[in-house]
Amino acid sequence: MSFNAMMKALKIAGIVLLSLLLLGAGVIWIASDPLPEGEKGPEAEALADKMLEAMNYEAYQQIKTLSWTLAGRHHYVWDKQENTVTVRWEDVEVEFSPDTFDGSAIEKGKPLDGDELHDAIQTAWTYFANDSFWLVAPFKVRDPGTERRLVETADGRALLVTYTSGGVTPGDSYLWLLDENFKPRAWKLWVKIIPIGGVEISWENWQNYGGAWLASSRNAGFYQMEITDIQATY
């Protein structure tokens, strides 16, 4: 291929790539919903109270240990009283404190130390912060660094919760859509890891675990997640 022909081919490839990027950006823009503004104040706080009451937040606070498996890959035992976590994935098991990040780790039966231990604890923390949120997010609407707003939707009042700090991706927002009993039926997400704003994911298969209500299924149509082996001890 001559130099001129090569340059022409590269130019065409560049145009095609740019066109695909613009098309992708256009699809995201069309599919995205803007983040609703909502209103802070007593009405938003009252709706948060009703939501927490519907799930029995008082019982949730009394749980001593909570264990579960997310999507069949990550396995957790969370001592809520001591705030220590054991995480297992593949050939790794990590026990650590989310408060101090002290802990121990084993990979393929071998204890880890130094940088390997540090990296294992950081990975376990990232998994736990994300995966515990998928299980107990409705109970975290008043965590430190949260803001709550009342949003009027076509289906009734909804609760918008923005996490201004904490977790893995501060700044994310979640709009809780509630049923007639104020129990979450779905949420809409405006989060950094999803380029499309306002993706709706249902919360299904609610069950009572010694008083506290937890949902084991998440369904967005194109994406489904199951949380299994849920156990709570008091």
ZALO-333540 format. One record per residue (C-alpha): residue in three letters; x negated, y, z negated. Coordinates in Angstrom, 3 decimals. Example, Ala and Ser with C-alpha at 12.3 -4.5 7.8 and 13.67 -1.06 7.14 Angstrom:
! residues 2
{ALA; {-12.300; -4.500; -7.800}},
{SER; {-13.670; -1.060; -7.140}},
! end
This chain:
! residues 234
{MET; {0.000; 0.000; 0.000}},
{SER; {-1.332; 3.408; 0.950}},
{PHE; {-1.813; 6.180; -1.597}},
{ASN; {1.087; 8.180; -0.174}},
{ALA; {3.373; 5.164; -0.224}},
{MET; {2.372; 4.431; -3.844}},
{MET; {3.105; 8.017; -4.891}},
{LYS; {6.474; 7.874; -3.140}},
{ALA; {7.342; 4.626; -4.921}},
{LEU; {6.337; 6.092; -8.287}},
{LYS; {8.414; 9.178; -7.597}},
{ILE; {11.447; 7.067; -6.752}},
{ALA; {10.917; 4.951; -9.886}},
{GLY; {10.685; 8.128; -11.979}},
{ILE; {13.923; 9.451; -10.517}},
{VAL; {15.676; 6.129; -11.185}},
{LEU; {14.394; 6.065; -14.777}},
{LEU; {15.473; 9.656; -15.384}},
{SER; {18.899; 8.897; -13.903}},
{LEU; {19.296; 5.899; -16.226}},
{LEU; {18.288; 7.968; -19.250}},
{LEU; {20.761; 10.716; -18.309}},
{LEU; {23.473; 8.107; -17.728}},
{GLY; {22.780; 6.540; -21.120}},
{ALA; {22.869; 9.939; -22.808}},
{GLY; {26.143; 10.699; -21.056}},
{VAL; {27.700; 7.430; -22.205}},
{ILE; {26.616; 8.110; -25.800}},
{TRP; {27.993; 11.653; -25.628}},
{ILE; {31.351; 10.475; -24.247}},
{ALA; {31.650; 7.564; -26.704}},
{SER; {30.616; 9.539; -29.785}},
{ASP; {33.062; 11.195; -32.129}},
{PRO; {31.919; 14.378; -33.875}},
{LEU; {31.385; 14.196; -37.608}},
{PRO; {34.560; 15.569; -39.234}},
{GLU; {34.116; 18.517; -41.550}},
{GLY; {36.640; 17.728; -44.281}},
{GLU; {37.055; 19.668; -47.507}},
{LYS; {35.314; 19.284; -50.840}},
{GLY; {37.259; 19.765; -54.035}},
{PRO; {39.800; 18.205; -56.406}},
{GLU; {41.792; 16.433; -53.696}},
{ALA; {38.698; 14.660; -52.371}},
{GLU; {37.713; 13.640; -55.903}},
{ALA; {41.242; 12.386; -56.614}},
{LEU; {41.137; 10.219; -53.483}},
{ALA; {37.756; 8.828; -54.551}},
{ASP; {39.277; 7.985; -57.951}},
{LYS; {42.161; 6.095; -56.325}},
{MET; {39.780; 4.180; -54.100}},
{LEU; {37.566; 3.166; -57.023}},
{GLU; {40.584; 2.197; -59.102}},
{ALA; {41.936; 0.014; -56.280}},
{MET; {38.705; -1.992; -56.291}},
{ASN; {38.409; -2.034; -60.103}},
{TYR; {35.232; -0.031; -60.509}},
{GLU; {35.266; -0.662; -64.270}},
{ALA; {34.977; -4.413; -63.677}},
{TYR; {32.191; -3.849; -61.140}},
{GLN; {30.227; -1.930; -63.756}},
{GLN; {30.473; -4.904; -66.113}},
{ILE; {28.926; -7.398; -63.669}},
{LYS; {25.668; -8.776; -65.056}},
{THR; {24.397; -10.570; -61.944}},
{LEU; {25.592; -10.411; -58.363}},
{SER; {24.349; -12.820; -55.690}},
{TRP; {25.086; -13.146; -51.972}},
{THR; {23.725; -14.064; -48.551}},
{LEU; {23.937; -11.609; -45.677}},
{ALA; {24.369; -12.963; -42.151}},
{GLY; {22.793; -16.261; -43.221}},
{ARG; {19.310; -14.695; -43.305}},
{HIS; {18.728; -12.700; -46.483}},
{HIS; {19.549; -14.157; -49.891}},
{TYR; {19.899; -12.042; -53.032}},
{VAL; {20.219; -12.335; -56.787}},
{TRP; {20.670; -8.903; -58.343}},
{ASP; {20.473; -8.576; -62.114}},
{LYS; {22.521; -5.404; -62.440}},
{GLN; {21.949; -5.107; -66.171}},
{GLU; {18.148; -5.192; -65.916}},
{ASN; {18.138; -3.857; -62.340}},
{THR; {15.809; -6.492; -60.983}},
{VAL; {16.264; -8.205; -57.624}},
{THR; {15.184; -11.506; -56.128}},
{VAL; {15.164; -11.552; -52.324}},
{ARG; {14.509; -14.602; -50.148}},
{TRP; {14.031; -14.635; -46.380}},
{GLU; {12.225; -17.121; -44.156}},
{ASP; {9.249; -18.394; -46.236}},
{VAL; {9.089; -15.373; -48.545}},
{GLU; {10.527; -14.822; -52.022}},
{VAL; {10.128; -11.487; -53.811}},
{GLU; {11.205; -10.469; -57.297}},
{PHE; {10.914; -6.768; -58.032}},
{SER; {12.306; -3.738; -59.822}},
{PRO; {13.870; -1.064; -57.569}},
{ASP; {13.065; 1.454; -60.320}},
{THR; {9.307; 0.831; -60.579}},
{PHE; {8.561; -1.289; -57.476}},
{ASP; {6.624; -3.671; -59.714}},
{GLY; {7.091; -7.332; -58.986}},
{SER; {5.750; -10.574; -57.574}},
{ALA; {5.977; -12.355; -54.253}},
{ILE; {5.353; -15.804; -52.813}},
{GLU; {4.937; -16.697; -49.147}},
{LYS; {4.842; -20.356; -48.123}},
{GLY; {4.153; -21.242; -51.761}},
{LYS; {1.207; -18.841; -52.037}},
{PRO; {1.338; -15.907; -54.483}},
{LEU; {0.648; -12.570; -52.827}},
{ASP; {-1.422; -9.732; -54.218}},
{GLY; {-2.926; -6.431; -53.125}},
{ASP; {-1.632; -4.956; -49.884}},
{GLU; {0.273; -8.127; -49.041}},
{LEU; {2.219; -7.884; -52.301}},
{HIS; {2.859; -4.177; -51.765}},
{ASP; {4.151; -4.788; -48.225}},
{ALA; {6.360; -7.675; -49.339}},
{ILE; {7.956; -5.549; -52.069}},
{GLN; {8.514; -2.673; -49.625}},
{THR; {10.166; -5.053; -47.156}},
{ALA; {12.316; -6.561; -49.905}},
{TRP; {13.360; -3.084; -51.028}},
{THR; {14.361; -2.106; -47.478}},
{TYR; {16.390; -5.290; -47.070}},
{PHE; {18.035; -4.879; -50.461}},
{ALA; {18.875; -1.183; -50.018}},
{ASN; {20.544; -1.904; -46.686}},
{ASP; {22.176; -5.258; -47.411}},
{SER; {23.514; -4.394; -50.867}},
{PHE; {25.103; -1.303; -49.338}},
{TRP; {26.971; -3.488; -46.857}},
{LEU; {28.388; -5.397; -49.832}},
{VAL; {29.095; -2.749; -52.469}},
{ALA; {29.232; 0.569; -50.592}},
{PRO; {32.794; 1.356; -51.750}},
{PHE; {31.523; 1.433; -55.341}},
{LYS; {28.755; 3.912; -54.433}},
{VAL; {30.856; 6.909; -53.409}},
{ARG; {29.675; 8.810; -56.483}},
{ASP; {26.020; 7.841; -56.422}},
{PRO; {23.528; 10.657; -57.121}},
{GLY; {23.067; 12.737; -53.994}},
{THR; {26.531; 12.076; -52.558}},
{GLU; {29.041; 14.605; -51.275}},
{ARG; {32.741; 13.779; -50.873}},
{ARG; {35.227; 15.460; -48.558}},
{LEU; {38.897; 14.900; -47.824}},
{VAL; {39.626; 14.346; -44.134}},
{GLU; {43.117; 14.351; -42.634}},
{THR; {43.412; 11.709; -39.904}},
{ALA; {46.258; 10.498; -37.701}},
{ASP; {46.594; 7.506; -40.063}},
{GLY; {46.530; 9.498; -43.289}},
{ARG; {43.956; 10.825; -45.681}},
{ALA; {40.420; 9.473; -45.526}},
{LEU; {37.333; 9.971; -47.684}},
{LEU; {34.128; 11.219; -46.063}},
{VAL; {31.005; 10.398; -48.090}},
{THR; {27.620; 11.842; -47.135}},
{TYR; {24.405; 10.596; -48.743}},
{THR; {22.122; 13.614; -48.890}},
{SER; {19.374; 11.671; -50.676}},
{GLY; {18.418; 8.152; -51.738}},
{GLY; {18.541; 4.863; -49.863}},
{VAL; {16.636; 4.140; -46.672}},
{THR; {18.257; 6.715; -44.368}},
{PRO; {19.429; 9.779; -46.304}},
{GLY; {21.782; 12.045; -44.395}},
{ASP; {24.103; 9.256; -43.205}},
{SER; {27.867; 9.766; -43.475}},
{TYR; {30.713; 7.273; -43.831}},
{LEU; {34.427; 7.948; -43.415}},
{TRP; {36.463; 5.512; -45.494}},
{LEU; {39.857; 4.626; -43.988}},
{LEU; {42.187; 3.356; -46.710}},
{ASP; {45.285; 1.179; -46.738}},
{GLU; {48.529; 1.981; -48.533}},
{ASN; {46.987; 0.758; -51.817}},
{PHE; {43.860; 2.940; -51.362}},
{LYS; {41.663; -0.086; -50.723}},
{PRO; {39.173; 0.383; -47.852}},
{ARG; {40.296; -1.216; -44.600}},
{ALA; {37.449; 0.189; -42.463}},
{TRP; {34.766; 2.820; -42.258}},
{LYS; {33.496; 5.041; -39.457}},
{LEU; {29.754; 5.636; -39.354}},
{TRP; {27.531; 8.559; -38.489}},
{VAL; {24.125; 7.029; -39.178}},
{LYS; {20.624; 7.415; -37.793}},
{ILE; {20.253; 3.819; -36.620}},
{ILE; {23.384; 3.962; -34.400}},
{PRO; {23.230; 6.499; -31.552}},
{ILE; {27.023; 6.602; -31.158}},
{GLY; {28.802; 8.591; -33.857}},
{GLY; {32.071; 7.418; -35.371}},
{VAL; {31.754; 3.666; -34.749}},
{GLU; {34.570; 1.982; -36.690}},
{ILE; {33.910; -1.259; -38.577}},
{SER; {36.651; -3.026; -40.507}},
{TRP; {36.214; -4.435; -44.009}},
{GLU; {38.108; -7.736; -44.219}},
{ASN; {38.645; -10.814; -46.401}},
{TRP; {38.873; -9.042; -49.742}},
{GLN; {38.610; -11.325; -52.754}},
{ASN; {38.630; -10.745; -56.483}},
{TYR; {35.427; -11.692; -58.306}},
{GLY; {36.233; -11.639; -62.009}},
{GLY; {38.073; -8.331; -61.624}},
{ALA; {36.041; -6.484; -59.007}},
{TRP; {37.144; -6.657; -55.372}},
{LEU; {34.574; -7.415; -52.646}},
{ALA; {35.061; -7.914; -48.899}},
{SER; {33.073; -10.608; -47.104}},
{SER; {33.676; -9.764; -43.410}},
{ARG; {32.728; -6.793; -41.237}},
{ASN; {34.157; -6.527; -37.744}},
{ALA; {33.523; -3.934; -35.041}},
{GLY; {34.739; -6.074; -32.158}},
{PHE; {31.350; -6.204; -30.451}},
{TYR; {29.656; -6.861; -33.801}},
{GLN; {30.637; -9.128; -36.667}},
{MET; {28.928; -9.808; -39.970}},
{GLU; {29.698; -12.370; -42.650}},
{ILE; {28.571; -12.158; -46.261}},
{THR; {28.624; -15.563; -47.911}},
{ASP; {27.803; -17.202; -51.258}},
{ILE; {29.141; -14.201; -53.184}},
{GLN; {29.056; -14.808; -56.934}},
{ALA; {29.462; -12.437; -59.857}},
{THR; {28.771; -13.213; -63.504}},
{TYR; {29.881; -11.129; -66.463}},
! end
